[in-house]
Amino acid sequence: MNGDIPPEGPLGFRKKLLVTGGAGFIASHMIISLVNSYPDYLIVNLDKLDYCASLKNLEVISNRPNYKFLQGDICDSDFINMLFARENIDIVLHFAAQTHVDLSFLHSLKFAYVNTYGTNILLHAARLASVEKFVYISTDEVYGASSYEEFDETSPKRPTNPYASSKAAAENIVLSFWERYKIKHTVSESETENWLVYVNDRPVNDLQYPMKLEKMHSLGWRPKVPWKEGIQKTIEWYNSNFHNWQSSEQTLEPFLHEA
């Protein structure tokens, strides 16, 4: 049931990681990787199970002893504070967000509320719980579009839609908690592409978001899958899992309209 936290499982885990929005596309694959790579870590998946979430992605690890799913809302401060107190979280990976760009124009206040207020609730709870690290998953869209300029975290933020604006605001809140409370944090600019059919560009469509890779390379990261192979696998995955989400047919519409 939403808002209920089941009794804690067996003890003995070295770390406890909270992944918010873990039933989304990117976060669900992160959880699968963490559960498989770190059997001595408990991975706690918190998700509201909104329109863009699906637990089908996580069926392969749903019965693993180092995985736990909790349904809840990051904007519910009482629930979040109880979660941190009950689970003794060490690290937070904050993916949860309202993310549909077109929908953000129709419901800009909801996007601002969830993406900024929800992040604020998590930060306060993380600070009180003395978590080791808070990883905020942002988006490259906070820098706006460019056909020639490459961006990094020092680039000015120039969001072009309410979704990106709310993510930029939340990113600044995370940084402010570092300045005030010295909460260890990481801001990650994450983005995926999925091209299934050709549709008309959405209004205020950004062309591309070029990102600098030197910092990732300095940390030892290198892509393991070539671009053409990776995008083909992404298309195949979506073709096979297209109906995992509610109202999946609507995703093929070029942009949304008021009801």
N, C-alpha and C positions, 0 to 999 in steps of 0.2 A: 504494500500500500504506500502511496506517496506520503513522504514525511516520516515514515517509520524506519528505524534503524535496527536491524536484527542483531541478536547477541553476537559478540565477537567470536571468531573461530579460534582454531588452535594457535597458541603462541609460538614464538621461536623465529619469527621473521626478522631479518637484519634491518630492513627498512620497510616503511609503509608509504606508498605513493598514492596520492589522490589525483585522478584524472577526471576533470570536469568535461561534460559534453562527450563522454566516451562512446556513445552510440552513434556519433556522426562518422562520416566517411574517413577523414584523416585520423581522428583520435582512436577510432576502433582498430585501425591497422597499427597505430602506435601501441595500443594495449596488447594486441596479439603478440607483437614483437617483444614487449617487456615481459609478459607472462612466460613466454618461451625462453627468453634470454636470462631471466633472473628468477629462478625458482625459489630463491630464499628471500624474495621481496613480495610483500602483499600488495597487489594492484587493486585499488578501490575505484570503481567506475561510478561516477555520479552523473546522472542524466535525467532531465525532465521528461524525455520521450515526446518531444514536440514533433511537428510535421516533418522535420528534416532528419529525424533519428530512426534507427532501426537496430534491434538487438540481433537480427539475423546474421549480421556481419561477425558477431562474437560467439556464435554457437560452437565454433571449434574449440573454444577455451572455457565455455561457460561452467563446466564441471571441474575445472582445475582447482586444486586446494589453495593456490596463491592468487585467486581472483574472486572478487566480490562485487556485486552490482547493487547500487542503491538508487532508487528513484526519488528525485527531489529537485527543488528549485534553488538556484544560486542566489536568488533575490529574497529568499526566506531566511532572515538572519537568525531566528531561533533555531531552525533546523540546522543551518550551517555551523553555528556555535556548538550545538550538541554533537554534530558529526565529528568535529575536530577534537572535542573533549573525549568522545567515546573511542575513536579510532586511533588516537595518538599519531596523527599524520606527521611524517618527516619532510616530505617534498610534495609540492603542488605543481601539476601540469595543467594550466588553465586554458582549455580549448573552447569551453561552452560559450556560445554567442548566437544571436540572431544574425544570419549571414546572407540572406537572399537580397541582392542589390536592388532589383526591381521592386520587391516588396518593401524595401526600406523607404522608398519614396511615398508609399501609401500609408506606412505606419512608422514614421520617423521617430515619434515619441516613444513607442514601444522598443524600438531598436536602441535608442539612447538609454532608456531605463534598464533594459537587460544587460547591455554591453558595458555600461559605465557603472550603474548602481550595483549590479551583480558582482563586478570586479572589485568594487569598493568593499562589499560585504565579505568577500573571500579574503581580501588583504587584511582587514581588521581581525578576522578569525585567525588567519595565519600568524599575524603578529602576536596575538594573545597566546597562541599555542607554541610560539618560538620555533616555527618550522625552519629547517635548514636552508631551504631554497624555494623560491616561487618563480616558476617558468610561465611567462605569459605568451600565448600564441597570438601574434598580431597578424597583419596582412600587408603584403607589398602595396596594396591599394592606398595605404595612408600617404604615399608619396605622390599620388597622382600618376598620370600617364606621360610617357615620353617615347619618342621615336629614336632618340640618339643618346640622351643622358642616362648614365647608370647610377643607381641609388645605393646608399648604405645607410646605417642608422644615424649618421650625422647629417643626412640630407634634410632639407626643410619639408615639413608635412604639408601637402596640398591635396587633400581628399576631394573627390568630385561627386560623392553621393553620401546620403545619410549613413549607410552602413560603414563606409570607410571613415567618416567623420566620428562616429561613435567609437570605432576601434582606435583611432588616433587619440581621442580623449581618454579612453581607458589606459592606453599606453602611457600617457602623461601622468595618470594617477599612480600607476605602478612605479614610475620613476620618482614621483614625489614621496612615496613611502620609503624609497631608498634614501632620499635626502634627509627625511625626518627621523626614520627609525632604523636605517641601515639594514633593511630586510634584503638578504641576498636574493638577487633576481636575475633572470635572463629574459630578454624580449626576442622572440623569434618571428621573422617575417615569413609566413608560410602561404603557399598558393599551389593549387593543382589545376590541371586543365582536363576537360573531357569533351571531346568533339564527336558527337554521335550523328548529328544531322546538321545540314546547313539551314540557318534561319536568318531573318533580318537582324541587323544590329539593334540592340536595345537603345532607347534614348540615352543621351549623354554617355555613349559607349567609349570606354578607354581603349586605346589601341594595344598597348603593351606596357609591362612594368619591368624594365631592365634592372637587374640587381647585380651589384658587385659580389664576386665570389672569393676575393682574396682572403678575407677573414676566415671563412669556412675552410679554405685550403690550408691556412696556417695552423688550424686546429687538427689537421690530418684527414679532413673529409674529402673524399673523391667520389663522383658518381660511379656506381657499379654497373648500371644499365644504360646503354646508349639511348639517346633521345628517341629515335625512330622505333626502336624495340619497346621502349617504355610507354610511349603514347599508344602503340598498337595493343599492348597488354592492358592498358587502362580502358581502351575502347571495348576490348573483349570482356573485361571484368564487368563493365556497366551493362553490356548486352546480356550477360548471364545473370546479373543481379538487379535488373532494372526495376522489378516490382517489389523490392525490399522495402520501399518507402511508401508512405501514404500519398495518395493523389499523384502517383509518379507520372501519369500522362501529362500533367500540367507543366512538367519541366521542359517539354518540347515546345511550349509556346514561346514566341520571341520575347514578349514582355507581358506583364500583368496589367489588368485594368480594374478599376473600381467595380465592385459587384452591383 
